[in-house]
Amino acid sequence: MFISNAYAAPAAAGSDLMSFLPMIVIFVLFYFMLIRPQMKQAKQQKAMIDALKAGDEVATSGGIIGKVTKVSESFVSIEIAANTVVNVQKHTVQTLLPPGTIKAI
């Protein structure tokens, strides 16, 4: 016939490890470049939220800036203006601002 039969080459020794090597390298890179920094940032955010106390100036994820007046187990009371207090969930507190930031605004 015009077309000859094609036969597979014998398997090379160690090819199983070499085929998984790119996957292993990608996982290691993902761990060090994405997963580990994200875990570190989450740990810092949790420590900041646990350390909140009355008098701290904070910014929430919704953009509210104010002074913490009361901290409970799940909620934080934030004074955003004179005699205006808003209750928000603790996890919405995004940033702890340096003291005096509100006066500078």
C-alpha positions as CSV (number, residue, x, y, z in Angstrom):
1,M,0.0,0.0,0.0
2,F,0.9,3.7,-0.2
3,I,0.9,4.3,3.6
4,S,3.2,2.4,5.9
5,N,2.2,1.3,9.4
6,A,3.2,3.6,12.2
7,Y,4.5,2.0,15.4
8,A,4.8,3.7,18.8
9,A,8.3,4.3,20.2
10,P,9.2,2.5,23.3
11,A,8.5,4.4,26.5
12,A,11.5,6.3,28.0
13,A,12.5,5.5,31.5
14,G,11.4,8.2,34.0
15,S,8.8,9.8,31.7
16,D,6.1,9.6,34.4
17,L,8.0,11.9,36.7
18,M,8.9,14.2,33.8
19,S,5.2,14.5,32.8
20,F,4.2,15.6,36.3
21,L,7.1,17.9,36.8
22,P,5.5,21.0,35.2
23,M,2.4,20.5,37.3
24,I,4.5,20.3,40.5
25,V,6.4,23.4,39.5
26,I,3.2,25.3,38.8
27,F,1.7,24.3,42.1
28,V,4.8,25.4,44.0
29,L,4.8,28.8,42.2
30,F,1.1,29.2,43.0
31,Y,1.7,28.5,46.6
32,F,4.6,31.0,47.0
33,M,3.1,33.7,44.8
34,L,-0.6,33.5,45.6
35,I,-1.7,31.3,48.4
36,R,0.9,32.1,51.0
37,P,0.7,35.9,50.7
38,Q,-3.1,35.7,50.8
39,M,-3.0,33.7,54.0
40,K,-0.6,36.2,55.5
41,Q,-2.8,39.1,54.6
42,A,-5.9,37.3,56.0
43,K,-4.0,36.7,59.3
44,Q,-3.0,40.4,59.6
45,Q,-6.6,41.5,58.8
46,K,-8.0,39.1,61.5
47,A,-5.4,40.4,64.1
48,M,-6.4,44.0,63.3
49,I,-10.1,43.3,63.7
50,D,-9.5,41.4,67.0
51,A,-7.5,44.3,68.3
52,L,-10.1,47.0,67.6
53,K,-11.0,49.2,70.6
54,A,-13.0,52.3,71.3
55,G,-11.3,55.4,70.0
56,D,-9.7,53.8,66.9
57,E,-10.3,55.5,63.6
58,V,-11.3,53.1,60.9
59,A,-12.5,52.9,57.3
60,T,-15.0,50.2,56.2
61,S,-15.2,48.4,53.0
62,G,-18.2,50.5,52.1
63,G,-16.2,53.7,52.4
64,I,-17.4,54.9,55.8
65,I,-14.8,56.6,57.8
66,G,-15.3,57.2,61.5
67,K,-14.2,56.6,65.1
68,V,-15.1,53.4,66.9
69,T,-17.3,54.0,70.0
70,K,-18.2,50.4,71.0
71,V,-16.9,47.0,70.1
72,S,-19.0,43.8,70.6
73,E,-18.5,40.2,69.5
74,S,-19.8,40.6,65.9
75,F,-20.5,44.4,65.5
76,V,-18.7,47.7,65.8
77,S,-20.3,51.0,66.5
78,I,-18.7,53.8,64.4
79,E,-19.4,57.5,65.0
80,I,-19.3,59.1,61.5
81,A,-20.5,62.6,62.6
82,A,-21.4,64.3,65.8
83,N,-24.2,62.3,67.5
84,T,-24.4,59.9,64.4
85,V,-23.5,56.3,65.2
86,V,-23.6,53.5,62.7
87,N,-23.4,49.8,63.6
88,V,-21.5,47.6,61.1
89,Q,-20.3,44.1,61.2
90,K,-16.7,43.6,62.3
91,H,-15.5,42.0,59.1
92,T,-16.5,45.1,57.1
93,V,-13.7,47.1,58.8
94,Q,-11.1,47.3,56.2
95,T,-8.4,49.7,57.5
96,L,-7.2,51.0,60.8
97,L,-6.3,54.7,60.2
98,P,-3.6,56.6,62.0
99,P,-4.9,58.8,64.9
100,G,-6.0,62.3,63.7
101,T,-6.9,61.2,60.2
102,I,-10.5,62.3,60.6
103,K,-9.6,65.8,61.7
104,A,-7.3,66.2,58.7
105,I,-10.2,65.4,56.3
